[in-house]
Amino acid sequence: MKTIKLLTLAALTFTIASCASPEERAARLNNTVDTSKSTTETTAEAAVTDSNKTDTMAAAPAPAAPVEPAKEESVGEGLIKKSDCLACHNATKKLVGPAYVNVAGKYPANEENIALLADKIINGGAGVWGDVPMSPHPSVSKDDAKEMVKYILSLKK
């Protein structure tokens, strides 16, 4: 019986505590429904309110610097990342094989060179960039190899 009385008392206390005047309910309703204000507006209003309360001047937060959109990855770049090319090549520095920017500097981006370099990716090659031969990649399709070459040649300085 004591437990029932305590639970009833707790329920009544909770109910009374959650009651509010019509003005308080309207204020709560306005706060939860009006989400059209941006965070910046809300922060600025809070800063003004706080400065009025304390008679000190609170500066509003500075706007964030504009963020540049992320550069979209090309098809060729994605294919290179998924392959073993990066084991021997780098975009800007020579590893085992030449840097992509050096390849782009040597070969103008035209259909003839795209086809030539795509064939080198698929069949391998040697002698152009030193004694170490490039291993063949017969599982790469001609179209994928061309996309890789187009990306590499787009890196020309």
Phi and psi in degrees as a GROMACS rama.xvg file:
@    title "Ramachandran Plot"
@    xaxis  label "Phi"
@    yaxis  label "Psi"
@TYPE xy
-61.8263  -38.6341  LYS-2
-63.7161  -41.481  THR-3
-64.3232  -41.8527  ILE-4
-62.241  -43.2775  LYS-5
-64.7135  -42.2833  LEU-6
-64.9246  -40.8918  LEU-7
-63.6075  -44.9553  THR-8
-61.7487  -41.4828  LEU-9
-64.9662  -41.3187  ALA-10
-64.5632  -43.2807  ALA-11
-63.8721  -42.476  LEU-12
-60.9534  -44.3759  THR-13
-63.2082  -43.0704  PHE-14
-63.6088  -45.9329  THR-15
-65.6281  -40.6807  ILE-16
-66.0613  -30.1555  ALA-17
-85.17  -9.4614  SER-18
-69.9981  151.255  CYS-19
-147.209  160.976  ALA-20
-71.2207  162.895  SER-21
-56.4705  -35.4795  PRO-22
-66.0056  -42.1407  GLU-23
-65.7898  -40.1864  GLU-24
-63.5239  -41.6698  ARG-25
-64.2457  -40.5217  ALA-26
-64.3454  -42.4776  ALA-27
-63.3884  -41.1343  ARG-28
-62.027  -43.203  LEU-29
-64.3667  -38.047  ASN-30
-69.406  -34.5463  ASN-31
-88.485  -24.359  THR-32
-89.8135  -39.6704  VAL-33
-83.0072  88.9653  ASP-34
-103.424  12.5369  THR-35
-75.7089  -16.8967  SER-36
-72.6281  136.069  LYS-37
-77.5791  165.7  SER-38
-61.0471  -37.0829  THR-39
-64.1356  -44.1724  THR-40
-63.0924  -44.6112  GLU-41
-62.7323  -43.2379  THR-42
-64.3637  -41.6348  THR-43
-64.9359  -42.2365  ALA-44
-62.6405  -41.7742  GLU-45
-63.6563  -39.309  ALA-46
-65.083  -41.8885  ALA-47
-65.8034  -44.7  VAL-48
-60.4806  -45.8468  THR-49
-63.3876  -39.0899  ASP-50
-70.0855  -32.4531  SER-51
-68.785  -35.1223  ASN-52
-69.8001  -38.5558  LYS-53
-105.061  -0.285291  THR-54
57.093  27.998  ASP-55
-117.093  153.31  THR-56
-89.3688  112.476  MET-57
-100.325  124.581  ALA-58
-76.2938  138.709  ALA-59
-70.3131  149.654  ALA-60
-63.2103  142.763  PRO-61
-68.6584  143.322  ALA-62
-63.9853  147.976  PRO-63
-67.6329  147.941  ALA-64
-65.0348  143.221  ALA-65
-61.8359  138.041  PRO-66
-97.8515  126.526  VAL-67
-73.707  139.761  GLU-68
-63.4781  146.397  PRO-69
-64.083  137.657  ALA-70
-67.3707  129.302  LYS-71
-72.9725  133.895  GLU-72
-74.3691  133.117  GLU-73
-76.1953  163.064  SER-74
-59.4041  -45.3318  VAL-75
-62.4203  -41.0496  GLY-76
-63.174  -41.847  GLU-77
-62.6743  -41.0556  GLY-78
-64.5739  -39.9911  LEU-79
-63.5579  -43.0657  ILE-80
-62.411  -31.4025  LYS-81
-84.8989  -11.0304  LYS-82
-98.17  -170.77  SER-83
-96.6443  11.9672  ASP-84
-56.6841  -40  CYS-85
-70.5042  -7.03627  LEU-86
-70.273  -29.3308  ALA-87
-118.454  -16.0529  CYS-88
-125.35  155.521  HIS-89
-138.549  155.01  ASN-90
-63.7742  -38.0821  ALA-91
-121.084  -11.4871  THR-92
-134.399  149.196  LYS-93
-72.4104  131.592  LYS-94
-112.082  -117.498  LEU-95
-73.7844  -42.9433  VAL-96
-106.027  176.931  GLY-97
-69.1622  156.34  PRO-98
-69.8212  147.419  ALA-99
-58.8112  -37.388  TYR-100
-64.7673  -31.6238  VAL-101
-71.1743  -38.1163  ASN-102
-63.5744  -44.2261  VAL-103
-63.1835  -34.1245  ALA-104
-71.5262  -27.4336  GLY-105
-85.9264  -33.0737  LYS-106
-115.723  117.465  TYR-107
-62.9996  147.366  PRO-108
-80.4897  87.813  ALA-109
-134.142  167.966  ASN-110
-59.1311  -37.2883  GLU-111
-62.611  -47.8063  GLU-112
-70.4298  -34.3286  ASN-113
-62.2631  -44.2228  ILE-114
-66.2499  -42.2676  ALA-115
-60.3193  -49.594  LEU-116
-71.556  -32.2981  LEU-117
-62.7765  -40.2875  ALA-118
-63.8276  -37.3271  ASP-119
-65.6851  -36.1206  LYS-120
-63.5999  -45.4  ILE-121
-73.3075  -44.5855  ILE-122
-98.3556  -10.7434  ASN-123
84.4744  175.569  GLY-124
-171.877  169.689  GLY-125
-159.244  157.729  ALA-126
92.7392  -20.3715  GLY-127
-78.958  -39.5075  VAL-128
-116.112  18.4625  TRP-129
129.678  -169.255  GLY-130
-81.1606  -21.756  ASP-131
-78.7971  119.447  VAL-132
-75.7669  151.89  PRO-133
-87.8784  130.237  MET-134
-70.7022  148.56  SER-135
-73.1075  154.753  PRO-136
-130.045  70.8256  HIS-137
-65.092  -17.3791  PRO-138
-81.0698  -10.2701  SER-139
-82.227  129.659  VAL-140
-73.2511  159.434  SER-141
-60.5102  -42.8105  LYS-142
-64.1383  -42.5654  ASP-143
-64.8316  -41.4976  ASP-144
-61.8096  -39.6614  ALA-145
-64.9127  -39.5404  LYS-146
-63.7238  -39.3224  GLU-147
-62.6661  -45.0164  MET-148
-64.7723  -41.9146  VAL-149
-58.9295  -42.0302  LYS-150
-63.3105  -47.5074  TYR-151
-59.2988  -45.2424  ILE-152
-70.9237  -20.1529  LEU-153
-72.7321  -10.9741  SER-154
-87.0245  6.9442  LEU-155
-56.9296  132.51  LYS-156
